[in-house]
Each structure stands twice: as structure tokens, then as C-alpha cells.
Amino acid sequence: MSRCSFLRSLAAILIAAIFLPAAYADGSYGEHRQHKAVFVMTNSADRNEIAVFARDSDGTLSFDYRVATGGRGSGGNVDPLQSQGSLLLSEDHSLLFAANAGTGDISVFRVEGAELALVQRVPSGGSSPVAIAQHGRLLYVLNDGGNDNVVGFTIEHGGHLVRIQNSLALLSNNDAGASGLALSPDGQFLAVTERLNGIIDIFHVQANGTLSTAKTSASNGAGVFSVLFAPNGALLVTEAASSSISSYAVQADGSLTTISNSVSTFGAATCWHGITPDGRFTYTSNSASASISGYSIGNQGSLTPLGGTVVGTNPTGSANLDIAITTDGKFLYTLNSGTGSIGMFAIQKDGQLNNLGTVGGLPAKAGLNGIAAN
């Protein structure tokens, strides 16, 4: 090797060492890129952070490190955002989006395994972002408080968000209790739940990313909360006050037709839910009873309880909030805000859950919100 080549190589090594994140100064950089992880948002009012838990092959977790979002959360105790989707992993698992409710902006991270790198912070278009939904190059943010609305963005090169002109769409009023947001698998519809109004809004997504006037439908059960589309297009909505879940078919005009009407979870405070990537099962998080209920999803979107419906339990007082299901569909995790822990479960082939215990490392009753897993 020539002297010049040697010097260039040495310089490259030194530059790489200088710019390695501090969290990886112990030489674990490559390991982070290879590992899978579960991400939890602290929602701290002083310094919002993402806590990263490394996932082993058996589904168990261990606390790894924290990284700041650059913004602030809302703070609070248990479930201050009252929403699902404040932390979202992109469809291709390459980006992580975090809602900073205290500073009214969104943080974008590049994801490689368990490694996070902050790319950007961008204003959410409202005073308090509480949920995020993404499909392809389109991303929408649900804002609560003061001016309840939805705002659209495009995802550009490197994960940078660019606001879509004239994409802001207002909800029914400024005290709607915006709590859930979801894009249909074909990207044609955006669904929003208004918790305090008991309604579901369906927006048609225009070719330029702007939104049509919403088609509004009353929720089947009391306490409408979170909303997700199954891969087959069925819309699944939880009903916290009646501790139930309904499924709907979205018609071409945005109206809803009920498929399964308020199926009981046999739990209490059913607010959050998750759907397996293959679309076979959905699980609800019943925070007041520290339980998880499970259902199989039929080809047309019908919901059939799995066994006695309750398929998993967390320790009493867990206040399990949001649910994250791994991208391979093998594991399910609950954010237990009451105890500052994560509930760990293995998903069996028949949809039943095998309890793997809990892992701590998070502050209890400190405003935790948002969980995602790759």
C-alpha cells in the first residue's frame, strides 16, 4: 500500500470514530444494527426521549439506551395523550416517527435494527400532535388541543418530511378528543376517531395528498378510541367505555357498514389494539383490567373471539396502554405505563399468547406514550 493510500485509510478510520454515536463508544455499533428492538417514547415534558430495548430471538427484551427526540412531550401521569400512534415505525421499518406533544412537532429517526439516528424535526401543523399514520410516501399527523386537525406530509429522500400545501383538514370542533388515525392499505382513505364526540371520520385521500371533506359516522359502542385498518381493508375500532371492538367496511363514499358490532373484550377500558402483519389476528389492550383480548379476523373482516377472549394478562396495576407487534408477527408487547414496564408475549400459531413476563427500566406513572417494534 502506498503512503498516500495508507494516510487516506487512516483518515477514514479516524473520521468514522469521531462521528460514531456516543451510545456506541463501547464498540457495540455493529451489534445495534443487527439486533431487533422495541421502542418506547417517554413523553417527558423536559426532554422527550426514545427508550430502546434490544430484542432477543426468544422475544425477551433488555434495556439498551435512550436517544433524545430534540423536542418535549406533554408530561403527565398515565396516558396523558389519550391516543394511539404517537410513535410509529414506517411500513418498510426504515424510519421511526415520534410526536412531540409539548413542542408541537414531529421527530424523524432513521432505523437500522436497534440503532436510531435523528434526521429531522418538523412542525406538526397543530398545537399538540398525538398520532401519526403513514402509507408509501404519504404521512398524516393528528393534532389535538386548541385546533383539532389532520395535516399531511410527503416523505422525501432521506426521510425528510415536507408539508403538503392545503392538506390541513379540521375535525368536527376544537374539543373533539382526537385519539386515533389510520390509512387504508390502498392509501385511499384516512380514518380518524373523535373520542369526545363518539364518531369516526373517513377522509378520501386525493391524488395530491390533500383530504376531502370527512364522511362522519357514529361509533357502534361507547367511548370510541383507536382505529386501524386490517390488510384486507376492514376497519377495526375500539370502544373504551363499552369495552368492545367493532369492525366496519368502508364504502366508496366513505360511509361505514358494520361487519362485527361491539364484540365484548371481557376486559375494562379497552382503548388500544394491534393487528398481526398477516392480518389473521387482532389484540386489544384493556388497561383497567391489565389484560389482552384476542380475535381472529375473517376474510371479510368479521371478528371471532379466541377462546375465552382474554388471552394474556399483565400484573395488576400495569395500566397497559399501546400495543406493538413485531414485523415478523411472532411477538406482542404492551406499554405498561402504571408500572414503567413492557409486557412481553409470544404469539402462537393459533393466536393464543404465551406470557414471557415483563421488563422494567422505565419510570412508572410518568406520562409514557407510544410503542413500536421491528
C-alpha positions in Angstrom: 0.0 0.0 0.0 1.4 3.4 -0.9 1.9 6.1 1.8 -1.0 8.2 0.3 -3.4 5.2 0.3 -2.4 4.4 3.9 -3.0 8.0 5.0 -6.4 8.1 3.3 -7.4 4.8 5.0 -6.2 6.1 8.4 -8.1 9.4 7.9 -11.3 7.5 7.1 -11.0 5.4 10.2 -10.4 8.4 12.4 -13.4 10.3 10.9 -15.7 7.2 11.4 -14.5 7.0 15.0 -15.2 10.7 15.6 -18.7 10.5 14.3 -19.8 7.3 15.9 -22.7 8.0 18.3 -21.7 8.2 21.9 -24.1 5.4 22.8 -21.9 3.1 20.7 -18.5 4.1 22.0 -18.1 0.7 23.6 -17.8 -1.0 20.2 -21.4 -2.2 20.1 -22.3 -0.2 16.9 -22.4 -3.2 14.7 -24.5 -5.2 17.2 -27.1 -2.5 17.3 -27.5 -2.6 13.6 -28.1 -6.3 13.7 -30.5 -6.5 16.6 -34.2 -6.1 16.6 -35.8 -3.7 19.1 -38.8 -2.3 20.8 -39.0 1.5 21.0 -40.9 3.4 23.8 -41.5 7.2 23.9 -41.0 8.8 27.4 -43.2 11.8 26.5 -41.3 13.8 29.2 -42.1 17.5 29.4 -38.5 18.3 30.0 -36.8 16.2 27.3 -38.7 13.7 25.2 -36.7 10.6 24.5 -37.0 7.2 22.9 -36.0 4.3 25.1 -34.6 1.4 23.1 -34.9 -2.2 24.3 -32.9 -4.9 22.4 -35.0 -8.0 21.5 -33.5 -11.4 21.8 -34.5 -14.3 19.4 -36.9 -15.7 22.1 -38.8 -12.4 22.3 -37.4 -11.2 25.6 -36.2 -7.6 26.0 -33.3 -5.9 27.7 -33.0 -2.1 28.1 -30.3 -0.8 25.8 -30.1 3.0 25.6 -32.1 6.3 25.2 -31.9 8.9 22.5 -33.5 12.4 22.6 -36.1 13.4 20.1 -35.0 17.1 20.3 -38.5 18.1 21.4 -40.6 17.9 24.5 -43.5 15.7 25.4 -46.7 16.6 27.3 -45.6 15.0 30.6 -48.3 13.8 32.9 -49.1 10.5 34.7 -50.8 7.6 33.0 -51.9 8.1 29.4 -51.9 11.9 29.1 -52.1 11.9 25.3 -55.2 9.6 25.3 -54.3 8.4 21.8 -52.8 5.5 19.8 -50.0 6.0 17.3 -47.8 8.7 18.9 -44.8 6.6 18.0 -44.8 5.0 14.6 -42.5 2.7 12.6 -42.7 3.1 8.9 -44.1 0.4 6.7 -40.6 -0.6 5.4 -39.2 -0.3 9.0 -36.6 2.2 8.0 -38.0 5.3 9.8 -39.4 6.0 13.2 -41.7 9.0 13.7 -42.3 10.5 17.2 -44.9 13.1 18.2 -43.6 15.8 20.5 -46.8 17.0 22.1 -45.1 19.7 24.2 -43.3 21.4 21.3 -45.9 20.7 18.5 -43.5 18.9 16.2 -42.6 15.5 14.8 -39.1 13.9 15.1 -37.9 11.6 12.4 -35.3 8.9 13.0 -33.5 6.6 10.6 -33.7 3.0 11.9 -31.2 0.2 11.4 -32.0 -2.7 13.7 -31.8 -1.2 17.2 -29.9 1.8 16.0 -31.6 5.2 15.8 -30.3 8.4 14.1 -32.2 11.7 14.3 -32.9 13.0 10.8 -35.3 15.9 11.3 -37.8 17.8 13.5 -40.7 19.4 11.7 -43.8 21.4 12.9 -46.9 19.2 13.1 -49.3 21.9 11.9 -51.1 21.9 15.2 -50.6 22.6 18.9 -50.3 19.1 20.2 -49.6 16.1 17.8 -51.0 12.8 19.3 -51.0 10.3 16.4 -49.2 9.6 13.1 -50.2 7.4 10.1 -48.1 6.5 7.1 -48.6 4.8 3.7 -46.0 4.9 1.0 -44.7 8.5 0.6 -47.7 9.9 2.5 -47.7 10.7 6.2 -50.5 12.4 8.2 -50.4 13.8 11.7 -53.4 14.1 14.1 -53.3 17.2 16.3 -55.3 17.6 19.4 -55.9 20.6 21.7 -56.8 24.1 20.6 -57.3 23.3 16.9 -58.1 19.6 16.3 -56.9 18.8 12.8 -55.1 16.5 10.4 -52.1 17.6 8.4 -50.4 15.8 5.5 -46.8 15.4 4.6 -44.7 13.7 1.9 -41.7 11.6 2.9 -38.8 12.8 0.7 -35.2 11.5 0.2 -33.6 10.5 3.5 -36.8 10.5 5.4 -37.3 14.3 5.4 -40.9 15.4 5.8 -42.4 18.2 3.6 -45.8 19.6 4.4 -48.4 19.2 1.6 -49.9 22.5 0.7 -53.6 22.9 1.7 -53.6 19.5 3.4 -54.9 20.7 6.7 -58.4 19.2 7.5 -60.3 20.3 10.6 -62.2 17.9 12.8 -65.8 18.4 14.0 -64.8 21.0 16.6 -61.8 22.2 18.7 -62.6 19.8 21.5 -63.1 16.6 19.6 -60.7 14.4 21.6 -58.7 13.3 18.6 -57.4 9.9 19.5 -56.8 7.6 16.5 -55.6 7.8 13.0 -55.1 5.2 10.2 -54.6 4.9 6.5 -56.2 2.2 4.4 -54.0 -0.4 2.8 -54.6 1.1 -0.6 -54.0 4.6 0.6 -57.4 5.9 -0.5 -58.9 6.6 2.9 -57.8 8.2 6.1 -59.8 7.3 9.3 -59.9 9.4 12.4 -61.6 8.8 15.8 -63.1 11.7 17.8 -63.2 10.3 21.3 -65.3 13.1 22.9 -67.8 13.2 20.0 -68.2 9.4 19.7 -67.6 9.5 15.9 -65.4 8.1 13.2 -64.3 10.4 10.3 -63.4 9.0 6.9 -61.5 11.3 4.6 -60.8 10.4 1.0 -57.1 11.0 0.1 -56.8 13.0 -3.1 -54.1 12.4 -5.7 -52.1 15.4 -4.4 -52.3 14.2 -0.8 -55.0 16.7 0.3 -58.1 15.4 2.0 -61.8 15.6 1.1 -64.5 16.7 3.5 -64.9 14.0 6.1 -67.8 11.5 6.0 -68.8 11.1 9.6 -70.4 8.0 11.3 -71.4 7.4 14.8 -69.4 4.7 16.6 -71.3 1.4 17.4 -70.1 1.3 21.0 -69.5 4.0 23.6 -66.0 5.5 24.0 -64.6 5.2 20.5 -60.8 5.3 20.8 -58.3 3.7 18.5 -58.6 2.8 14.8 -56.7 0.5 12.5 -57.1 -1.0 9.0 -56.6 -4.7 8.6 -54.6 -5.8 5.5 -58.0 -6.9 3.9 -59.3 -3.3 4.2 -61.6 -3.9 7.2 -61.7 -1.0 9.7 -61.3 -2.1 13.3 -62.2 0.4 16.1 -62.0 0.0 19.9 -64.7 1.2 22.2 -63.3 2.1 25.6 -66.4 2.8 27.6 -68.2 -0.4 26.5 -65.0 -2.5 26.5 -65.6 -3.8 23.0 -64.3 -3.7 19.4 -66.2 -3.3 16.1 -65.2 -3.9 12.5 -66.5 -2.0 9.5 -66.4 -2.0 5.7 -65.6 1.4 4.2 -67.8 2.2 1.2 -66.7 4.2 -1.8 -68.3 7.4 -0.5 -66.6 7.0 3.0 -69.7 5.7 4.8 -69.3 2.7 7.1 -71.1 -0.6 7.1 -70.9 -2.7 10.3 -69.4 -6.1 10.0 -69.0 -7.1 13.7 -70.9 -5.0 16.1 -69.3 -4.2 19.5 -67.8 -7.6 20.3 -67.0 -7.7 24.0 -63.4 -7.9 25.2 -64.4 -9.2 28.7 -61.8 -6.6 30.0 -62.1 -3.0 31.1 -61.0 0.3 29.4 -60.4 -1.3 26.0 -58.5 1.5 24.3 -55.6 0.3 22.2 -55.3 -2.6 19.7 -52.8 -4.1 17.3 -53.1 -6.3 14.1 -50.7 -9.0 13.1 -48.9 -8.3 9.8 -50.6 -11.3 8.1 -54.0 -9.9 9.1 -55.1 -13.1 10.9 -55.4 -11.7 14.4 -56.1 -8.5 16.4 -55.4 -7.9 20.1 -56.9 -5.3 22.4 -55.2 -3.7 25.4 -57.6 -3.5 28.3 -55.8 -1.1 30.6 -58.1 -1.1 33.7 -58.1 -4.9 33.9 -54.4 -5.3 32.8 -55.5 -7.8 30.2 -55.2 -8.5 26.5 -58.1 -9.9 24.4 -57.7 -11.6 21.1 -59.7 -12.2 17.9 -59.3 -13.9 14.6 -60.1 -11.7 11.6 -62.2 -13.3 8.9 -61.7 -12.7 5.1 -64.5 -10.1 5.1 -63.4 -8.5 8.4 -65.6 -10.4 10.9 -64.2 -10.8 14.4 -64.2 -14.1 16.3 -63.0 -14.3 19.9 -60.1 -16.5 20.6 -61.0 -19.0 23.3 -62.4 -17.0 26.3 -61.4 -13.8 24.6 -58.8 -12.8 27.3 -55.6 -14.3 26.0 -53.0 -12.5 28.1 -52.6 -10.8 31.4 -50.1 -8.3 32.9 -49.5 -7.8 36.6 -52.3 -5.9 38.5 -51.8 -2.1 38.2 -49.9 -2.3 34.9 -52.2 0.1 33.1 -51.2 -1.4 29.8 -51.6 1.2 27.1 -50.5 0.9 23.5 -49.6 -2.5 21.8 -46.7 -3.2 19.4 -46.5 -6.4 17.3 -43.2 -7.3 15.7 -42.9 -7.2 11.9 -42.5 -11.0 11.7 -45.7 -11.4 13.7 -44.1 -13.5 16.4 -44.2 -11.3 19.4 -46.5 -8.8 21.1 -45.5 -6.1 23.6 -47.6 -3.8 25.8 -46.6 -0.5 27.2 -47.4 -0.7 30.9 -47.4 2.9 32.0 -48.6 2.2 35.5 -45.5 0.2 36.4 -43.0 1.6 34.0 -42.5 -1.8 32.2 -43.2 -3.7 29.0 -45.3 -6.8 28.9 -43.8 -9.5 26.6 -45.8 -12.1 24.8 -45.1 -14.7 22.1 -47.9 -15.1 19.5 -48.7 -18.8 18.9 -49.9 -20.2 15.5 -53.5 -20.3 16.8 -53.3 -16.8 18.0 -53.0 -17.6 21.7 -50.4 -15.7 23.7 -47.5 -17.2 25.7 -46.6 -14.8 28.6 -42.9 -14.1 28.6 -43.0 -11.8 31.7 -42.2 -8.1 31.9 -39.1 -5.9 31.7 -38.6 -2.7 33.6 -36.3 0.3 33.1 -39.0 2.9 32.6 -40.4 5.5 35.0 -43.8 4.5 36.5 -46.8 6.8 36.1 -44.7 9.3 34.3 -46.6 10.0 31.1 -45.2 7.2 28.9 -46.9 7.1 25.5 -46.2 5.3 22.3 -44.5 1.9 21.5 -43.2 0.4 18.3 -41.3 -2.8 17.4 -39.4 -4.1 14.4 
